[in-house]
Amino acid sequence: MPGPPLVAHRRLACSLVLLAALTASGCTPLVAAHSPQPNVLRVVRDNGLVRNAPPLRRTVRDAGAVRALYRAVLSLPAFPRGLSNCPIDFGVRYRLDFLRGSQPLLEATAAPGGCPQVRLSASPRPLRRPTPAFWILLAHTFGLSRRQLFLMP
């Protein structure tokens, strides 16, 4: 079984590949190179109507993984305007607090149900449409499987 350093390197490599895929698809990060970069991510899941799922509260301190997810969040395309017909949403939400030490940089709320979306605090385009690559990166960043992320049976 690989040790912690090998797992961390694999996670970082996966994050970088996914970020490269987002960038290659025309989604470029909106983060200036000189702006403060996060090194800590606090994650809290609100289970909504899903009452049989365990609570989730994690802190990720792998700076490379945190930065990759931060850039991916800021790279997401705008959510389309107009009316949408969405499947049922059971209210599961992930609150993502990106920090530099203890200083908050960005708060985002990721909602995987219904019409999946990510809402950014203090952004001119607060509502974003997450990509499949984003959900994979999100799950990997805090060590969940896709089933665990989406609270699938």
Number of C-alpha atoms within 10 A of each C-alpha: 5 8 7 9 9 11 12 15 13 13 19 22 14 18 26 19 15 20 23 15 13 20 16 10 9 10 16 17 17 12 13 8 8 6 8 12 19 26 19 23 28 18 19 16 19 17 18 12 11 13 8 8 14 11 11 12 13 14 13 16 15 16 16 20 27 25 20 22 26 24 19 27 25 21 22 22 17 14 17 10 7 5 6 8 7 10 10 9 14 15 15 19 20 22 19 24 20 25 20 15 13 10 12 13 17 19 16 21 19 23 23 20 17 14 15 17 20 24 20 19 13 11 10 7 13 14 21 20 20 23 16 10 15 20 18 17 25 26 16 19 21 19 14 14 13 14 10 13 21 16 17 9 6
